[in-house]
């Protein structure tokens, strides 16, 4: 991954943008300058992001927290797939009209963040495709203020908030809908759907290191599971030089530990409910980001594998609609993973805290969590970009 010096000058947070079908349409990257007084390196930022987010990766929405850095990007040669947010007071500044029109002509999508106090100048009206309204703003009021421009609600933290946003006219949502409270499982409630139950059974068999014949017997009872597992194992993110053609082949190439990792990923993404797509998206990236943070902080292979599972399983409660304590009774996990997920303690908890800070795009929380792990910001940023690359290869 690009180790550009600019990664030491900023802190990065991220969140998905998703539409009414809960399909991820873009990724929002929030950029905090560590020292706002320092001359911005907009070209360096673009150079650092280019390997992680080329045009084939889809749309990347840049939320630059700092007027000097934002001005630097306004005058940079942005690739067309990069989208840029501008606070309402800057969007209506006449001194920036030429730069905004130039970006629009090059094909960059521009978004206004916040409500305008007065209409845009006619020359700027076509430049802005969307408006971004924060959750703290009355959504109904925003809809009436912006009748001619589609709007996006930012700051969503629950599935219910996302549903309400679409009900009142939002075309998309920015945020992580992962703070919903999972109710206690009612007596007699149905367990996981058959495919997920088969994955849990397979994880348990892998944990016991049962023979390949026994593992294959589980797969033969669920062709869909076999297909999805083979698809994951053959993704470019795995980095194997040969194609995996069977579970037996996978065991020979991967071993039990790495196979368990990919079964955990499959478990987190196995739900077919449309509304849970953003949650599954978050779970995969949490696991990959925790693994990369562990790599940069010197964890060994086994610890990085556990960090990956810890990140993925941290959202399993919401994905499976069951309390995490119940789920961990049926899925084998190490004591340190259980300590992080059930008690908020242990050596993996600081990694989970850092990932949550990055998701919340809070500069002070990111800095504090990184300091707690004795990690420098360049290493944290590099881990985030590498995790996003690996996650894209899985999509």
Residue pairs with C-beta under 8 A, 6 or more apart in sequence:
1 51
1 52
1 382
1 385
1 386
1 389
2 47
2 48
2 50
2 51
2 52
2 382
2 385
3 378
3 382
4 44
4 47
4 48
5 41
5 44
6 41
6 44
6 45
6 47
6 48
7 48
7 377
7 378
7 381
7 382
8 34
8 376
8 377
8 378
9 33
9 34
9 35
9 38
9 41
9 44
10 31
10 32
10 33
10 34
10 45
10 377
10 381
11 31
11 32
11 34
11 363
11 366
11 367
11 377
11 380
11 381
12 29
12 30
12 31
12 32
12 358
12 380
12 381
12 384
12 385
13 29
13 30
13 32
13 357
13 358
13 359
13 360
13 361
13 362
13 363
13 366
14 27
14 28
14 29
14 30
14 358
14 359
14 361
14 384
14 388
15 27
15 28
15 30
15 174
15 175
15 176
15 359
15 361
16 24
16 26
16 27
16 28
16 174
16 175
16 176
16 278
16 281
16 282
17 24
17 25
17 26
17 27
17 28
17 61
17 152
17 172
17 173
17 174
18 24
18 25
18 162
18 172
18 173
18 277
18 278
18 281
19 25
19 171
19 172
20 166
20 171
20 172
21 274
22 162
22 274
22 275
22 276
22 277
22 278
23 277
24 277
24 278
24 281
25 59
25 172
26 58
26 59
26 60
26 61
26 83
27 53
27 58
27 59
27 60
27 61
27 388
28 61
28 62
28 63
28 174
29 49
29 60
29 61
29 62
29 63
30 63
30 65
30 361
31 45
31 62
31 63
31 64
31 65
31 66
31 69
32 65
32 66
32 363
32 366
33 40
33 65
33 66
33 68
33 69
34 377
36 66
36 68
39 68
40 66
40 68
40 69
40 71
40 72
41 72
42 69
42 72
42 73
42 75
42 76
43 72
43 76
45 69
45 73
46 73
46 76
46 77
46 78
46 79
46 82
48 381
48 385
49 60
49 385
50 79
51 385
51 389
52 385
52 386
52 388
52 389
53 60
53 81
53 388
55 79
55 80
55 81
57 81
57 392
58 81
59 81
59 82
59 83
59 109
60 81
60 82
60 83
61 83
61 84
61 85
61 111
62 73
62 82
62 83
62 84
62 85
63 85
63 113
63 361
64 70
64 73
64 84
64 85
65 363
67 90
70 86
70 90
71 96
73 84
74 84
74 96
74 99
74 100
74 103
75 99
78 84
78 103
78 106
78 108
80 106
80 107
80 108
82 108
83 108
83 109
83 110
83 111
84 103
84 108
84 109
84 110
84 111
85 110
85 111
85 112
85 113
85 132
86 96
86 100
86 110
86 111
86 112
86 113
87 112
87 113
87 114
88 112
88 113
88 114
88 115
88 116
88 117
89 114
89 117
90 96
91 100
91 110
91 112
91 116
91 120
91 124
91 128
92 116
92 117
92 118
92 120
92 121
92 124
94 121
97 121
97 123
97 124
100 110
100 124
100 127
101 123
101 124
101 127
103 110
103 127
104 110
104 126
104 127
109 129
109 130
110 127
110 128
110 129
111 128
111 129
111 130
111 131
111 132
111 152
112 128
112 130
112 131
112 132
112 149
113 131
113 132
113 154
114 131
114 132
114 133
114 134
114 137
115 131
115 133
115 137
115 142
115 145
115 146
116 145
120 128
128 149
129 149
129 150
130 149
130 150
130 151
130 152
130 171
130 172
131 142
131 146
131 149
131 150
131 151
131 152
132 151
132 152
132 153
132 154
132 174
133 139
133 142
133 146
133 151
133 152
133 153
133 154
133 170
134 153
134 154
134 155
135 153
135 154
135 155
135 156
135 157
135 161
135 175
136 155
139 153
139 164
139 165
139 168
139 169
139 170
140 168
142 151
143 151
143 168
143 169
150 171
150 172
151 169
151 170
151 171
152 170
152 171
152 172
152 173
152 174
153 161
153 165
153 170
153 172
153 173
153 174
153 175
154 173
154 174
154 175
155 174
155 175
156 162
156 165
156 173
156 174
156 175
156 176
156 177
157 175
157 176
157 177
157 178
157 179
158 177
158 178
158 179
158 180
159 177
159 180
159 275
159 276
159 279
160 180
161 175
161 177
162 173
162 175
162 177
162 275
162 278
163 275
165 173
166 173
176 278
176 282
176 359
177 278
177 279
178 278
178 279
178 282
178 315
178 318
180 318
182 317
182 318
182 321
182 322
182 323
182 324
184 323
185 322
185 323
185 326
191 197
192 200
192 320
192 322
193 271
194 222
195 222
195 224
195 225
195 270
196 267
196 270
196 271
196 320
198 218
198 221
198 222
198 225
199 225
199 263
199 266
199 267
199 270
200 267
200 330
200 331
201 218
202 215
202 218
202 219
202 225
202 263
203 260
203 263
203 264
203 267
203 331
203 332
204 330
204 331
204 332
205 214
205 215
205 218
206 215
206 256
206 259
206 260
206 263
207 256
207 260
207 332
209 256
212 247
212 248
212 251
215 247
215 251
216 246
216 247
216 248
219 225
219 226
219 229
219 247
220 226
225 266
226 247
228 266
228 270
229 247
229 250
229 262
229 263
229 266
230 244
230 245
230 246
230 250
232 238
232 262
232 265
232 266
232 394
233 240
233 244
233 250
233 254
233 262
234 240
234 243
234 244
235 393
235 394
236 393
237 390
237 391
237 393
237 394
238 262
240 253
242 253
244 250
244 253
250 259
251 259
254 262
257 301
257 302
257 305
258 305
260 305
260 309
261 305
261 308
261 309
264 287
264 308
264 309
264 312
264 313
265 284
265 287
265 312
265 394
267 312
267 316
267 331
268 280
268 283
268 284
268 287
268 312
268 313
268 315
268 316
268 319
269 280
269 283
269 284
271 280
271 319
271 320
276 318
276 319
279 315
279 318
279 319
280 319
282 315
282 359
283 311
283 312
283 314
283 315
283 316
283 319
284 312
284 391
284 394
285 387
285 388
285 391
286 311
286 312
286 314
286 315
286 352
286 355
286 359
287 307
287 308
287 309
287 310
287 311
287 312
288 308
288 311
288 387
288 390
288 391
289 311
289 355
289 358
289 383
289 384
289 387
290 307
290 308
290 310
290 311
290 348
290 351
290 352
290 355
291 304
291 305
291 307
291 308
291 311
291 387
292 382
292 383
292 384
292 386
292 387
292 390
293 307
293 351
293 354
293 355
293 373
293 375
293 380
293 383
294 303
294 304
294 307
294 351
295 304
295 383
296 375
296 379
296 380
296 382
296 383
297 373
297 374
297 375
297 379
299 307
306 334
306 336
306 337
306 348
307 348
307 351
309 333
309 337
310 336
310 337
310 340
310 341
310 348
310 351
310 352
311 351
311 352
311 355
313 324
313 327
313 328
313 331
313 333
313 337
313 341
314 340
314 341
314 352
316 324
316 327
317 323
317 324
317 327
320 327
324 341
324 342
325 342
328 338
328 341
328 342
333 341
335 346
336 346
336 347
336 348
337 348
339 345
339 346
339 348
339 349
340 346
340 348
340 349
340 352
350 369
350 372
350 373
351 373
353 369
353 372
354 366
354 369
354 370
354 372
354 373
354 375
354 380
356 365
356 369
357 365
357 366
357 368
357 369
358 366
358 380
358 384
366 377
366 380
367 377
370 376
370 377
370 380
